[in-house]
Amino acid sequence: MNIQDIRKQFPILHQEVNGNPLVYLDSAATSQKPVKVIEAVDKYYREYNSNVHRGVHTLGTRATDGYEGAREKVRKFINAKSTEEIIFTRGTTTALNLVASSYARAKLKEGDEIVISYMEHHSNIIPWQQVAKQTGAVLKYIPLQEDETISLDDVRELVTSNTKIVSIMQVSNVLGVVNPVKEIAKIAHENGAIMVVDGAQSAPHLKVDVQDLDCDFFAFSGHKMCGPTGIGVLYGKKQLLLENMEPIEFGGEMIDFVGLYESTWKELPWKFEGGTPIIAGAIGLGAAIDFLQEIGLDNIEAHEHKLAAYALEQMSQVEGITIYGPKEASKRTGVVTFNLDDVHPHDVATVLDAEGIAVRAGHHCAQPLMKWLKASATARASFYLYNTEEEIDKLVKGLVKTKEYFSDVF
């Protein structure tokens, strides 16, 4: 894995921001796009832009082949059994809402339990809050350990015969911690519950095998894994999708027969993809998968562990810094969330931006976790396959400069 060769494939990285070379450390929010993906989307619009499935003309056939070809690439990427189990959505948020709205609302009743954790993204909290309100189900939270990880003992204590849904992120967008979702799925199934996995932060960075995880649903987004924005995936076990879920969007594309008073739906997966689908996004996602697999997910994971270890070591030397999450790089992906004493995270991000360094600041769509951490907000540096140790050195220098600047001001 030659990092400089990889960086050459990302045009956006080769620019200056505020007079400094761009150091992009915000891939947990959205990753940058390689030329291969940009060209795939451009080619669709330039050469065979057409709607899918219904047209018999040449452009329609090419568009359909590209769209359904991307579905097969996704299937292989996460090792699903069938393309019938791959539903294209607008992203992780839409995918999780589909499970909550279609499956959970129909299945849950008063007294049933939904179990999630304190580290969840809002997209894996609010849908379950709404379902609980509408059905009378009870929402329960798995607490965190001192190092902000999940204990399987706590999972076993919380998941009971009343639990119907367990929904956990595989990787935290704040802590970078990798959760034991395979083991949690086993506990859920032993108690008769289904397992939903938020894979937004894992699919770009780790090899995912949904059959090995034995999860019932798995959701992820294209834009965090070098693909376009506006495209995501919901994987669901065929039996659950076919027998336990009805569409929540109705109209073109998803119908089989429409009468005056009754209609029937297409077979899987199309019954969940109402309207003109995100064709260019799916084709771009397919190209992103090709790109990631050429490099190798194992290589990407190893590179990120190396960067995380280096960042933890170097950043820990900055006076007054608090780093959240596990201290061992082996327990996390390339996400390092932190605060500097007496400096607001937004001020940290502003000073770093003046140096050309892009980090995220705020609650990261994880306000319950912020409350658990006793922090109103944090700053976050997130690394991906195109980042280098030299960029981490620039981050550390920027943090030192930030401390000095605010020491002088106050």
ABEGO torsion letter per residue (X at the ends): XBAAAAAAABAAABBBBGGBBBBBAAAAABBBBBAAAAAAAAAAAAAABBBBGABABAAAAAAAAAAAAAAAAAAAAAGBABAAABBBBAEAAAAAAAAAAAAAAAABBBGBBBBBBAABBAAAAAAAAAAAAAAGBBBBBBBBBAAGBBBAAAAAAABBAABABBBBBABBAAAGBBBBAAAAAAAAAAAGBBBBBBAAAAAAABBBBAAAAGBABBBBBAAAAGBBBGBBBBBBBAAAAAAABBBABBEBGABABBBAABBBBBBOAAAABBEBBBAAAAAAAAAAAAAAAAAEAAAAAAAAAAAAAAAAAAAAABBGBBBBEBABAAABBBBBBBBBBGBBAAAAAAAAAAAGBBBBBEAGGBAAAAAAAGBABBBBBBBBAABBAAAAAAAAAAAAAAAAAAAAAX
